[in-house]
């Protein structure tokens, strides 16, 4: 189960990201439906640390 809760303005989800370096390069991802690049990561589950989530 993800850590999230509803606010008066919408849903708040806890997420983590990782910056993965290889020399002078940074790993970035892009969804085929979006023009934006982003760092790999995802949602944090209940009972999980941020480090455990980003490694998962």
For each residue, the residues with C-beta under 8 A, 3 or more apart:
1: 45 46
2: 13 14 43 44 45 46
3: 13 14 43 44 45 46
4: 11 12 13 14 43
5: 11 12
6: 10 11 12
7: 10 11 12
8:
9:
10: 6 7
11: 4 5 6 7
12: 4 5 6 7
13: 2 3 4 43
14: 2 3 4 43 44
15: 41 42 43 44
16: 41 42 44 50 53 54
17: 38 39 40 41 54
18: 39 40 41 54
19: 26 27 39
20: 26 27 39 40
21: 25 26 27
22: 25 27
23:
24:
25: 21 22
26: 19 20 21 39
27: 19 20 21 22 39 40
28: 37 38 39
29: 37 38 39 40
30: 34 35 36 37 38
31: 34
32:
33:
34: 30 31
35: 30
36: 30
37: 28 29 30
38: 17 28 29 30
39: 17 18 19 20 26 27 28 29
40: 17 18 20 27 29
41: 15 16 17 18 53 54
42: 15 16 53 54 56
43: 2 3 4 13 14 15 53
44: 2 3 14 15 16 48 49 50 53
45: 1 2 3 48 53
46: 1 2 3
47:
48: 44 45 52 53 56
49: 44 52 53
50: 16 44 53 54
51: 54 55
52: 48 49 55 56
53: 16 41 42 43 44 45 48 49 50 56
54: 16 17 18 41 42 50 51
55: 51 52
56: 42 48 52 53
